[in-house]
Amino acid sequence: MKKTISLATIIILLLSLGTVTNGFSDYIEVYSIEKHKDSLRLTWKQISNAKKYVLYDKNGAVLYEGNEREFIHKNLVMGEMYEYVLAAFDKDDRLLTKMNIITNTLHPLSNDSVKVDMFLNERMIKIDWSDIPHIQNYTVYRDGEPIMIVSQSEFKDFNVSFGREYMYTIEGIEKVKKFDEAKGKVVEDEKNHVILIPLKQVIDKRNTHFQEFSKSFSTFAVDPVTSYRNTTFIKPAKISAPDGYCYGGDNRNFSASASTYRTRIDLSIYWRDGSYGFSKYTRDSIRYNKNDNGTCGSNELARQNAGTSGITAVKEWITPGEAQFQISHSVGLPFYMGAPPNIDYSYSLNIQKSGVTYISGSHDQYPWHEIYRSDNGGTWKTLYQFDPDVAGTNVNYLFPWYPNKKIAVGK
């Protein structure tokens, strides 16, 4: 059985590079990025016939101009994504070659997430990501077809046609061991890691004069986005309830990307324009018979869905650096609509663009709760998990006369 955990990201590249000059073979490439919390050091290869190199930011401002092949960008914001264009010009100030770059500074609270750097020039696409522990090989897919297997956490694709749109998927399989309750022994399982990242178009402007190139500047303008996910689920495949029936669970443990759950909310913050997206989901509740000995039977007696009307996210503000919401959730068992027990939680949510999340509120001490965050299509970072088995609680804690669990997260 495969478990999918979300590094999940699809890489969409729109190449609009024009026609390659006949005989062109020398292209610029950044081969090293040294990352710190407040600086980035970029080092690139030498280009024959290049009189100078120019590094632009995403808006076309010149950060560096000279014949050195290294630049340190200082006084940066930690955990921020940065876009550059590196260009090489000849003695007549004509553009020889350029490379578009997306990278990021480090943040101490996101050290456990996978970082992805993207490089595009006139000859190739290069994707470089931080190593994922226990992964020995990665399979790279383009438009759903496998194109290569790599042992290192990077690849270059030279077989690209300009003006085409590509979709890349990078998959790594991690072998893990877990205890199978049904078999009563430890078995081998798999975690499927898939890397995704969004990217827009790149333009080829070779032979353009330096002044013209600088004035008519265009980069890929990747929109920074933070994704937030709160899920409730029931770990066992079935549970026995006080009403004389059994109900279907989700038969899983904690996982940001699991497809089975009781309820789920997804919140996306688009930092560039201050907008957001909010989605909410509930899965069907399935009622089963209970055997005479008290165990759960296999006969499905009824199936209903409680709907999502009891789930809300109220925006208080979104600034360039933070977003504040009030989250409320009250979803009942659909067979007893309007009466307890409901799955209840409510909290104040503050999402910092820098990578920090603050949550303050409370929730019922049943079922399982999990909260995650992802930035710019990277891995899901765990913010909060609640396990009733560990807490010593059960389905009765859904009733309002049982105490709630307080949430206080800052990470």
Phi, psi and omega per residue, in radians:
M1 nan 2.343 3.123
K2 -1.709 2.356 2.976
K3 -1.824 2.336 3.086
T4 -1.828 2.129 3.016
I5 -1.970 2.532 -2.885
S6 -1.511 1.714 2.613
L7 -1.672 0.030 -2.751
A8 -0.956 2.203 -3.086
T9 -2.789 2.315 3.051
I10 -1.758 2.413 -3.095
I11 -1.777 1.992 -3.123
I12 -1.894 2.074 -3.112
L13 -2.067 2.199 3.066
L14 -1.919 1.891 -3.116
L15 -1.713 2.158 3.077
S16 -2.308 1.226 -2.913
L17 -1.724 -0.117 -3.141
G18 1.452 -2.701 -3.085
T19 -1.783 2.332 3.141
V20 -1.314 2.338 3.127
T21 -1.123 2.391 3.141
N22 -1.042 2.341 3.110
G23 1.391 0.015 -3.116
F24 -1.204 2.214 -3.117
S25 -2.363 -0.393 -3.057
D26 -1.664 2.091 -3.127
Y27 -2.291 2.620 -3.101
I28 -1.418 2.571 3.136
E29 -2.618 2.288 2.985
V30 -1.449 2.071 -3.089
Y31 -1.872 -0.030 3.119
S32 -2.660 2.307 2.986
I33 -2.242 1.995 3.096
E34 -1.662 2.045 -2.983
K35 -1.822 2.441 3.008
H36 -2.381 3.105 -3.128
K37 -1.178 -0.552 -3.051
D38 -2.228 0.237 -3.135
S39 -2.729 2.778 3.068
L40 -2.365 2.275 3.066
R41 -1.889 2.033 3.130
L42 -1.837 2.302 3.090
T43 -2.206 2.370 -3.055
W44 -2.329 2.868 -3.096
K45 -1.321 2.757 3.105
Q46 -1.396 2.466 3.117
I47 -1.994 2.191 3.104
S48 -1.126 2.518 -3.122
N49 1.259 0.067 3.119
A50 -1.439 2.192 3.104
K51 -1.567 -0.548 3.125
K52 -2.707 2.801 3.055
Y53 -2.077 2.486 3.137
V54 -2.265 2.274 3.084
L55 -1.943 2.166 -3.132
Y56 -1.893 2.646 2.927
D57 -1.494 -3.077 -3.021
K58 -1.177 -0.322 3.130
N59 -1.675 0.003 3.124
G60 1.641 0.041 3.088
A61 -1.266 2.409 -3.124
V62 -1.385 2.086 3.095
L63 -1.609 -0.576 -3.120
Y64 -2.624 2.488 3.040
E65 -2.557 2.095 -3.117
G66 2.972 -2.960 -3.095
N67 -1.847 0.066 3.031
E68 -1.307 2.748 -3.107
R69 -1.963 0.636 -3.131
E70 -2.731 2.517 3.096
F71 -2.592 2.420 3.063
I72 -1.925 2.034 3.098
H73 -1.601 1.991 -3.007
K74 -1.863 3.018 3.075
N75 1.001 0.767 -3.139
L76 -1.668 2.936 3.113
V77 -1.562 2.304 -3.112
M78 -1.217 2.493 3.133
G79 1.270 0.289 -3.082
E80 -1.764 2.605 3.067
M81 -1.553 2.416 -3.132
Y82 -2.253 2.443 -3.137
E83 -2.056 2.394 -3.129
Y84 -2.374 2.800 2.861
V85 -2.234 2.166 3.096
L86 -1.835 2.216 -3.057
A87 -2.245 2.552 3.063
A88 -2.017 2.323 -3.103
F89 -2.121 2.576 3.113
D90 -1.503 -3.021 -3.090
K91 -1.142 -0.357 3.101
D92 -1.672 0.247 -3.140
D93 1.097 0.508 3.061
R94 -1.649 2.426 -3.127
L95 -1.208 2.153 3.099
L96 -1.579 -0.782 -3.069
T97 -2.892 2.754 3.105
K98 -2.566 2.850 3.079
M99 -2.418 2.327 3.025
N100 -1.636 2.415 -2.995
I101 -2.340 2.365 2.950
I102 -2.177 2.235 3.127
T103 -2.610 -2.967 -3.104
N104 -2.703 2.708 2.980
T105 -1.428 2.908 -3.110
L106 -1.500 2.701 3.037
H107 -2.420 2.290 -3.064
P108 -1.081 -0.411 -3.114
L109 -1.545 -0.033 3.129
S110 -2.153 0.465 -3.131
N111 -1.144 -0.424 -3.078
D112 -1.564 0.002 -3.127
S113 -1.691 2.691 -3.139
V114 -1.357 2.259 3.111
K115 -1.757 2.395 -3.107
V116 -2.150 2.256 3.013
D117 -1.918 2.478 -3.096
M118 -2.171 2.351 3.141
F119 -2.318 2.315 3.084
L120 -2.373 2.273 3.000
N121 -2.362 -2.889 -3.033
E122 -1.246 -0.238 -3.053
R123 -1.954 -0.432 -2.942
M124 -2.757 2.929 2.957
I125 -2.019 2.282 3.086
K126 -2.174 2.302 3.071
I127 -2.162 2.231 -3.074
D128 -2.246 2.199 -3.106
W129 -2.296 2.723 3.132
S130 -1.194 2.593 -3.093
D131 -1.047 2.450 3.027
I132 -1.780 2.147 -3.084
P133 -0.967 2.441 3.020
H134 1.269 0.189 3.051
I135 -1.769 2.157 -3.113
Q136 -1.705 -0.547 -3.121
N137 -2.463 2.594 3.071
Y138 -2.121 2.435 3.032
T139 -1.792 2.231 -3.142
V140 -1.797 2.191 3.109
Y141 -1.944 2.472 3.000
R142 -2.181 2.134 -3.078
D143 0.947 0.649 3.072
G144 1.476 -0.100 -3.126
E145 -1.873 2.330 3.107
P146 -1.158 2.320 -3.133
I147 -2.044 -0.384 3.102
M148 -2.929 2.773 3.002
I149 -2.074 2.235 -3.092
V150 -2.167 2.567 3.103
S151 -1.659 -0.347 3.081
Q152 -1.733 2.819 -3.053
S153 -1.523 0.942 3.038
E154 -2.854 2.785 2.996
F155 -2.704 2.748 3.059
K156 -2.142 2.341 3.098
D157 -2.011 1.885 3.122
F158 -1.610 -0.208 -3.061
N159 -1.611 1.132 -3.108
V160 -2.066 2.525 3.096
S161 -1.920 2.215 -3.091
F162 -1.152 2.522 -3.114
G163 1.480 0.115 3.141
R164 -1.797 2.678 3.009
E165 -1.837 2.239 -3.102
Y166 -2.046 2.677 3.004
M167 -2.205 2.069 3.138
Y168 -1.857 2.514 2.985
T169 -2.327 2.308 3.129
I170 -2.002 2.079 -3.017
E171 -2.092 2.303 3.039
G172 -2.246 2.348 -3.119
I173 -1.822 2.165 3.085
E174 -1.844 2.202 3.092
K175 -1.456 2.189 3.127
V176 -2.280 2.807 3.083
K177 -2.012 2.442 3.120
K178 -2.522 2.805 3.113
F179 -1.561 2.127 3.104
D180 -1.607 1.939 -3.085
E181 -1.123 -0.637 -3.113
A182 -1.169 -0.675 -3.121
K183 -1.561 -0.276 3.128
G184 1.218 0.494 -3.136
K185 -2.692 2.934 3.098
V186 -1.400 2.264 -3.136
V187 -2.189 2.836 3.108
E188 -1.537 2.362 3.134
D189 -2.289 3.068 -3.128
E190 -2.263 2.471 2.927
K191 -1.941 2.242 -3.045
N192 -1.804 1.938 -3.128
H193 -1.697 2.220 -3.139
V194 -2.253 2.195 -3.072
I195 -1.717 2.351 -3.127
L196 -2.275 2.619 3.010
I197 -2.816 2.441 3.130
P198 -1.585 2.524 3.115
L199 -2.672 2.524 3.126
K200 -1.884 -2.592 -2.858
Q201 -1.531 2.774 3.071
V202 -2.201 2.422 -3.091
I203 -1.998 2.356 3.050
D204 -1.539 2.140 -3.140
K205 -2.245 0.527 3.119
R206 -1.034 2.594 -3.079
N207 1.306 0.048 3.050
T208 -1.350 2.476 3.119
H209 -1.224 2.612 -3.075
F210 -0.918 -0.846 -3.097
Q211 -1.129 -0.746 3.129
E212 -1.143 -0.744 3.138
F213 -1.080 -0.739 -3.106
S214 -1.174 -0.641 -3.096
K215 -1.313 -0.609 -3.096
S216 -1.769 0.814 -2.987
F217 -1.285 2.488 3.073
S218 -2.633 2.258 3.060
T219 -2.112 -3.023 -3.039
F220 -1.395 -0.328 3.055
A221 0.859 1.132 3.091
V222 -1.313 2.256 -3.126
D223 -1.402 2.048 3.060
P224 -1.168 2.362 -3.074
V225 -2.471 2.463 3.014
T226 -1.970 2.259 3.112
S227 -1.897 2.392 -3.099
Y228 -2.249 2.356 -3.080
R229 -2.385 2.256 3.051
N230 -2.168 2.133 -3.056
T231 -2.238 2.471 2.922
T232 -1.981 2.517 3.137
F233 -2.674 2.896 3.077
I234 -1.991 2.074 -3.028
K235 -1.094 -0.834 -3.122
P236 -1.218 2.851 3.085
A237 -1.221 -0.557 3.093
K238 -2.574 2.659 3.065
I239 -2.282 2.629 3.076
S240 -1.609 2.251 -3.089
A241 -1.892 2.784 -3.109
P242 -1.188 -0.196 -3.081
D243 -1.501 0.122 3.110
G244 1.617 0.043 3.121
Y245 -2.080 3.002 2.956
C246 -1.972 2.715 -3.131
Y247 -2.317 2.561 -3.100
G248 -1.230 2.412 3.038
G249 -1.847 -2.760 -3.033
D250 -1.995 -0.143 3.003
N251 0.939 0.894 -3.139
R252 -2.745 3.010 3.035
N253 -1.920 -2.911 -3.103
F254 -1.108 2.324 3.117
S255 -2.882 2.203 -3.098
A256 -1.152 -0.531 -2.994
S257 -1.953 0.221 -3.130
A258 -1.057 2.513 -3.096
S259 -1.557 -0.109 3.109
T260 -1.916 2.411 -3.106
Y261 -2.964 3.001 2.986
R262 -1.582 -0.933 3.110
T263 -2.446 2.746 3.130
R264 -2.683 2.457 2.947
I265 -2.146 2.489 3.045
D266 -2.179 2.221 3.140
L267 -2.188 2.241 3.130
S268 -2.104 2.272 3.114
I269 -1.901 2.097 3.126
Y270 -1.755 1.802 -2.939
W271 -1.240 -0.494 -3.045
R272 -1.122 -0.755 -3.087
D273 -1.984 0.050 3.078
G274 1.292 0.360 3.118
S275 -1.685 3.037 3.114
Y276 -2.655 2.810 3.049
G277 -2.225 2.487 -3.112
F278 -2.358 2.215 3.100
S279 -2.236 2.562 -3.132
K280 -2.423 2.509 -3.021
Y281 -2.465 2.555 2.934
T282 -2.348 2.487 3.097
R283 -1.767 2.806 -3.105
D284 -1.060 2.473 2.944
S285 -1.631 2.281 -3.086
I286 -2.023 2.206 3.131
R287 -1.713 2.317 3.115
Y288 -2.093 2.803 3.056
N289 -1.274 2.765 3.051
K290 -1.978 2.263 -3.126
N291 -1.225 2.864 -3.116
D292 -1.046 -0.519 -3.122
N293 -1.498 0.095 3.083
G294 1.611 -0.119 3.105
T295 -1.413 2.846 -3.112
C296 -1.414 2.345 3.115
G297 -1.516 -3.081 -3.096
S298 -1.914 0.004 -3.108
N299 -1.460 2.073 3.090
E300 -1.375 2.034 -3.070
L301 -1.618 -0.596 -3.100
A302 -2.857 2.771 3.131
R303 -2.506 2.210 3.123
Q304 -2.510 2.832 3.110
N305 -2.158 2.326 -3.062
A306 -1.371 -0.255 -3.097
G307 1.367 3.104 -3.015
T308 -2.066 0.208 -3.057
S309 -1.127 -0.384 -3.127
G310 -1.541 0.178 -3.110
I311 -2.010 2.169 -3.127
T312 -2.404 2.662 2.987
A313 -2.335 1.955 -3.100
V314 -1.790 2.059 3.120
K315 -1.312 2.286 3.022
E316 -1.723 -0.752 3.017
W317 -2.891 2.735 2.953
I318 -2.364 2.086 3.075
T319 -1.961 3.053 3.092
P320 -1.042 -0.319 -3.078
G321 -2.059 -0.205 -3.123
E322 -2.738 2.795 3.094
A323 -2.353 2.417 -3.110
Q324 -2.163 2.257 -3.139
F325 -2.371 2.721 2.927
Q326 -1.931 2.092 -3.082
I327 -1.829 2.289 3.118
S328 -2.342 2.407 -3.047
H329 -2.532 2.089 3.035
S330 -2.528 1.717 -3.079
V331 -2.132 2.121 -3.062
G332 -1.638 2.970 2.984
L333 -1.232 2.117 -2.963
P334 -1.107 -0.314 3.114
F335 -1.327 -0.264 3.136
Y336 -2.290 0.893 -3.081
M337 -1.016 2.370 3.116
G338 1.517 -0.071 3.127
A339 -2.267 2.660 3.102
P340 -1.159 2.757 0.206
P341 -1.647 2.519 2.992
N342 -1.950 2.724 2.922
I343 -1.525 1.950 -3.052
D344 -2.039 2.391 2.873
Y345 -2.730 2.690 3.062
S346 -2.710 2.481 -3.136
Y347 -2.859 2.821 3.008
S348 -1.598 2.305 -3.069
L349 -2.122 2.151 3.062
N350 -2.128 2.058 -3.116
I351 -1.910 2.081 3.102
Q352 -1.629 2.357 3.112
K353 -1.061 -0.505 -3.108
S354 -1.160 -0.282 3.105
G355 2.152 -0.119 -3.111
V356 -1.622 2.488 3.105
T357 -2.241 2.334 3.098
Y358 -2.047 2.257 3.126
I359 -2.280 2.283 3.131
S360 -2.457 2.084 -3.123
G361 2.989 -2.531 -3.119
S362 -2.743 2.876 3.094
H363 -2.617 2.795 2.995
D364 -1.026 2.610 -3.131
Q365 -1.552 0.545 2.995
Y366 -2.879 2.509 -0.038
P367 -1.495 -2.422 3.113
W368 -1.386 2.418 3.127
H369 -2.112 2.470 3.079
E370 -2.570 2.418 -3.114
I371 -2.320 2.338 -3.077
Y372 -2.380 2.829 3.085
R373 -2.434 2.512 3.067
S374 -2.397 2.468 3.136
D375 -2.075 2.212 3.050
N376 0.956 0.708 3.065
G377 1.366 0.181 -3.138
G378 -1.415 -2.894 -3.102
T379 -1.210 2.708 3.028
W380 -1.297 2.238 3.039
K381 -1.730 2.293 -3.140
T382 -1.293 2.161 3.077
L383 -1.757 -0.631 -3.048
Y384 -2.834 2.447 3.021
Q385 -2.480 2.451 3.086
F386 -2.246 2.233 -3.101
D387 -2.085 1.942 3.132
P388 -1.029 -0.562 3.123
D389 -1.091 -0.709 3.126
V390 -1.249 -0.678 -3.107
A391 -1.343 -0.257 -3.114
G392 1.328 0.509 3.137
T393 -1.932 2.985 -3.108
N394 -2.574 -2.967 -3.034
V395 -1.077 -0.415 3.123
N396 -1.093 -0.404 -3.106
Y397 -1.282 -0.010 2.986
L398 -1.311 -0.385 -3.113
F399 -1.279 2.538 -2.990
P400 -1.157 -0.314 -3.124
W401 -1.463 -0.023 3.034
Y402 -1.655 2.575 -3.065
P403 -1.198 2.581 3.061
N404 -1.500 2.904 3.043
K405 -1.749 2.245 3.115
K406 -1.394 2.489 3.064
I407 -1.926 2.275 3.040
A408 -2.517 1.643 -3.049
V409 -2.014 2.382 3.003
G410 -2.610 1.570 -3.094
K411 -2.810 nan nan
